[in-house]
Amino acid sequence: MTSVTPYNIAVPDEQLQQLHQKLEHTTFPDELDASGWDMGVPLLEIKRLINVWREKFDWRVQEQKLNEQLKQVNVQVGVEGFGELNIHTVYHRSGNSKAIPLLFIHGCI
């Protein structure tokens, strides 16, 4: 039988502290001159993003917004050969009555 339970994003404080420690101790590689985006994200852009995450980004504010704006549930689904899988779902109806329904799925291998 499929069961549905409400879900809210709630990242433990310890994980956020660990993230901040990692950001604080980040070491950056040298960058090839004038490589632009051909060799990945430019070092200056990475440093800018790290600074935003360290100094300006407030995860708790974003977490609250996501929990307020999106209906989220966990659904227990039985899958032959895998047992019960706990699937996190988000339901959000478009404000456009002619919008095309979308289903986004991701997973890890």
C-alpha positions in Angstrom: 0.0 0.0 0.0 1.3 3.5 -0.9 1.6 5.9 2.0 1.9 9.7 1.7 3.3 11.9 4.4 3.9 15.7 4.5 7.5 16.8 4.1 9.4 20.0 4.9 13.0 20.7 4.1 15.0 20.8 7.4 18.8 20.6 7.0 20.5 19.9 10.4 22.5 22.8 11.8 25.6 20.4 11.9 25.5 20.0 8.1 25.3 23.8 7.6 28.2 24.3 10.0 30.2 21.7 8.2 29.5 23.5 4.9 30.7 26.8 6.3 33.9 25.1 7.6 34.6 23.6 4.1 33.9 27.0 2.4 36.2 28.7 4.9 39.1 26.2 4.2 38.7 26.1 0.5 41.9 26.1 -1.5 41.9 27.2 -5.1 43.9 25.8 -8.0 46.0 27.9 -10.4 44.2 28.9 -13.5 45.4 28.8 -17.1 45.7 32.3 -18.5 42.8 33.4 -20.8 41.1 30.0 -20.7 37.7 31.6 -20.1 34.9 29.1 -19.8 36.7 26.6 -22.1 38.3 24.8 -19.1 35.3 25.0 -16.8 34.1 27.8 -14.5 36.6 30.7 -14.3 38.4 30.9 -11.0 37.1 34.5 -10.3 33.5 33.3 -10.7 34.1 30.3 -8.3 35.7 32.7 -5.7 32.7 35.0 -6.1 30.3 32.2 -5.5 32.2 30.9 -2.5 32.1 34.4 -1.0 28.4 34.7 -1.5 27.8 31.3 0.2 30.2 32.2 3.1 29.1 35.8 3.7 25.7 36.5 2.2 23.6 33.4 1.6 21.2 32.5 4.4 20.1 28.9 4.0 17.4 29.1 6.7 15.6 32.0 4.8 15.7 29.9 1.6 14.6 26.8 3.4 11.6 28.7 4.8 10.6 30.1 1.4 10.8 26.6 -0.2 8.7 25.1 2.6 6.1 27.9 2.3 5.8 28.0 -1.4 5.9 24.3 -2.4 3.7 21.5 -1.4 6.0 18.6 -0.6 5.3 15.0 0.4 7.1 11.7 0.7 5.5 8.8 -1.0 6.3 5.2 -0.1 6.2 3.2 -3.3 6.8 -0.5 -3.6 9.1 -1.5 -6.4 9.7 -5.1 -7.3 13.3 -6.1 -6.6 14.0 -2.9 -4.5 11.4 -3.0 -1.8 9.8 0.2 -0.5 11.3 3.4 -1.9 10.8 6.7 -0.2 10.1 9.2 -3.0 10.2 13.0 -2.3 7.7 14.9 -4.4 6.9 18.5 -5.0 3.6 19.6 -6.4 3.3 23.1 -7.8 0.5 24.2 -10.1 1.3 26.9 -12.7 -0.5 30.2 -12.7 -0.9 29.7 -16.4 -4.1 27.7 -17.2 -2.5 26.7 -20.6 0.8 25.5 -19.1 2.1 22.1 -20.1 2.4 19.7 -17.2 6.0 18.8 -16.4 7.5 16.0 -14.4 11.1 16.3 -13.3 12.9 13.2 -12.1 16.4 12.8 -10.7 18.3 10.0 -9.1 21.7 8.7 -8.1 23.5 5.7 -9.4 
